[in-house]
Amino acid sequence: MTWRANVFTIFPDAFPGNLGVSIVGKALLEGRWQLNLIDLKRFPVKSDRIDGSPCGGGSGMILSPLVFEKAFDSLSDVDRNMRRIYFSPRGRPFRQSDLVEMANSPGITALCGRYEGVDQRILEFYSFEEVSIGDFVLLGGEAAAMVMIEGCVRLLPEVVGNGESLIHESFSDNLLEHHQYTKPRIFKELSAPEVLLSGNHQQMDEFRENQSREITRKRRPDIWAKYIAQKIGCHSEED
């Protein structure tokens, strides 16, 4: 079964965006994954509107649950059972581990909010997970959906040419990736590390691992704490 991304949005023209270029776009053209856009504007309830004012007053407009019900019912039985994601600054942080789980599933269904958001009953009745891609606010969820989908697609079989690169990237084994270098050997009086030019693969691996540890410890103490806890847990199991 081909991996599939269903996206509910009022701006389908925003897609495929970055999903249509490079490796991910090539995989889309080759049919390695599918993008199904559901235009919420096609499902008005009355007066050609899909939203309403917030109950109790307030600024902005809220997506009607009646509109979403009609849009959701347009999905196939398979699509209705996929993992459902809603992007929100109040959601839990989205992690690489989520992408791995999603890439190993039949696909995902994403709801892109706009303006003041969506009726809370949509999220509750249809069991949407609220997730955040960062501590900041966007105008809508389309950009976040593209981020999530790209992260999933690159993990699909045969999408990334060198699968080995996926093993040694940031967040694998709770470490950030080491620095990378290429030719020339010296640039602006800065030299590439000699160990990486030595040809000694064991020393190169040790250098890169130590560098990953140091970068993670300095830049992301939260991830470093998880790495340490993981190492302690492994030693406890061995004992």
BADRENMI-956130 format. One line per 10 residues: number of its first residue (from 1); their letters; for each residue x, y, z of C-alpha. Coordinates in steps of 0.02 Angstrom, whole numbers. Layout:
BEGIN
NUM) A) X/Y/Z | ...
This chain:
BEGIN
1) MTWRANVFTI) 0/0/0 | 67/172/-48 | 97/291/97 | -31/430/93 | -53/603/169 | -228/676/184 | -231/863/216 | -385/965/263 | -356/1147/216 | -444/1302/151
11) FPDAFPGNLG) -290/1340/45 | -256/1186/-62 | -159/1296/-184 | -22/1308/-53 | 23/1129/-97 | 129/1040/-147 | 247/1185/-108 | 413/1115/-48 | 337/941/-61 | 347/955/-250
21) VSIVGKALLE) 534/981/-265 | 695/882/-240 | 690/703/-177 | 516/717/-99 | 441/790/-258 | 523/656/-365 | 452/522/-251 | 279/601/-269 | 291/598/-460 | 351/418/-454
31) GRWQLNLIDL) 202/367/-348 | 303/317/-195 | 182/420/-90 | 17/511/-119 | -47/683/-70 | -236/698/-50 | -294/878/-25 | -469/907/45 | -528/1085/14 | -639/1130/162
41) KRFPVKSDRI) -721/1268/59 | -808/1132/-42 | -914/1082/109 | -1011/1236/168 | -1164/1206/277 | -1264/1362/236 | -1240/1535/162 | -1080/1469/82 | -988/1487/248 | -875/1361/331
51) DGSPCGGGSG) -841/1456/493 | -926/1559/628 | -892/1681/769 | -825/1611/933 | -955/1569/1064 | -944/1696/1203 | -868/1826/1089 | -691/1860/1034 | -592/1897/877 | -569/1783/727
61) MILSPLVFEK) -674/1646/651 | -690/1462/698 | -705/1313/580 | -880/1238/597 | -890/1056/656 | -1034/1029/533 | -919/1077/390 | -782/961/449 | -905/819/470 | -952/830/286
71) AFDSLSDVDR) -770/843/233 | -715/696/341 | -857/587/275 | -788/613/99 | -635/509/144 | -619/324/105 | -634/198/245 | -445/173/245 | -409/359/256 | -532/382/399
81) NMRRIYFSPR) -432/262/506 | -263/348/485 | -175/441/626 | -247/617/642 | -141/771/677 | -191/950/715 | -56/1083/724 | -65/1202/871 | 58/1301/979 | -25/1221/1130
91) GRPFRQSDLV) 10/1045/1066 | 147/930/1127 | 318/948/1042 | 329/848/881 | 478/728/880 | 580/626/758 | 509/470/841 | 335/526/783 | 398/535/604 | 469/359/616
101) EMANSPGITA) 302/291/678 | 204/382/544 | 321/329/404 | 292/148/457 | 104/168/450 | -16/177/299 | -15/367/312 | -79/518/408 | -223/641/407 | -181/823/447
111) LCGRYEGVDQ) -301/964/488 | -234/1138/451 | -315/1272/556 | -330/1454/502 | -376/1618/583 | -436/1582/761 | -435/1393/738 | -563/1252/739 | -707/1203/851 | -636/1101/996
121) RILEFYSFEE) -769/967/970 | -688/923/802 | -527/880/891 | -614/782/1028 | -741/684/926 | -618/637/787 | -474/604/908 | -349/726/835 | -177/736/916 | -125/915/947
131) VSIGDFVLLG) 59/939/906 | 176/1087/892 | 328/1105/778 | 399/1244/887 | 366/1379/1015 | 302/1507/891 | 139/1551/803 | 100/1540/616 | -51/1603/519 | -106/1426/482
141) GEAAAMVMIE) -58/1243/485 | -9/1221/302 | 177/1254/328 | 178/1139/479 | 93/1002/377 | 226/1015/243 | 362/1000/374 | 283/844/447 | 248/762/279 | 423/795/213
151) GCVRLLPEVV) 495/720/372 | 391/562/347 | 421/542/160 | 610/550/173 | 601/398/288 | 501/293/164 | 593/149/78 | 698/199/-74 | 657/385/-61 | 828/439/4
161) GNGESLIHES) 963/364/-105 | 1089/333/34 | 991/253/174 | 1149/252/281 | 1132/442/299 | 969/418/394 | 1057/317/528 | 1187/448/573 | 1080/606/573 | 1021/720/712
171) FSDNLLEHHQ) 906/645/845 | 960/468/803 | 1008/385/968 | 967/551/1057 | 1117/642/984 | 1135/789/864 | 1234/760/706 | 1420/796/699 | 1495/932/587 | 1523/897/401
181) YTKPRIFKEL) 1666/950/288 | 1715/937/104 | 1855/1002/-10 | 1956/1111/-9 | 2060/1053/137 | 2088/1232/195 | 1961/1374/177 | 1992/1552/243 | 2135/1480/349 | 2014/1355/426
191) SAPEVLLSGN) 2063/1173/402 | 1955/1019/397 | 1996/905/546 | 2150/801/508 | 2072/642/576 | 1939/650/439 | 2077/651/309 | 2176/510/388 | 2086/364/308 | 2074/278/478
201) HQQMDEFREN) 1889/236/487 | 1890/184/670 | 1967/350/721 | 1847/445/609 | 1696/358/686 | 1760/394/862 | 1792/577/817 | 1618/599/746 | 1533/515/893 | 1629/621/1019
211) QSREITRKRR) 1586/777/919 | 1402/730/918 | 1405/708/1105 | 1489/876/1134 | 1372/969/1017 | 1220/891/1099 | 1283/925/1275 | 1313/1110/1237 | 1165/1150/1124 | 1025/1035/1182
221) PDIWAKYIAQ) 1041/988/1366 | 864/917/1359 | 915/789/1228 | 1081/759/1315 | 987/711/1473 | 889/581/1374 | 1051/514/1300 | 1129/494/1472 | 972/412/1541 | 971/293/1393
231) KIGCHSEED) 1152/246/1424 | 1122/218/1609 | 972/109/1567 | 1074/3/1447 | 1210/-25/1576 | 1078/-73/1707 | 1005/-204/1589 | 1178/-275/1556 | 1210/-289/1743
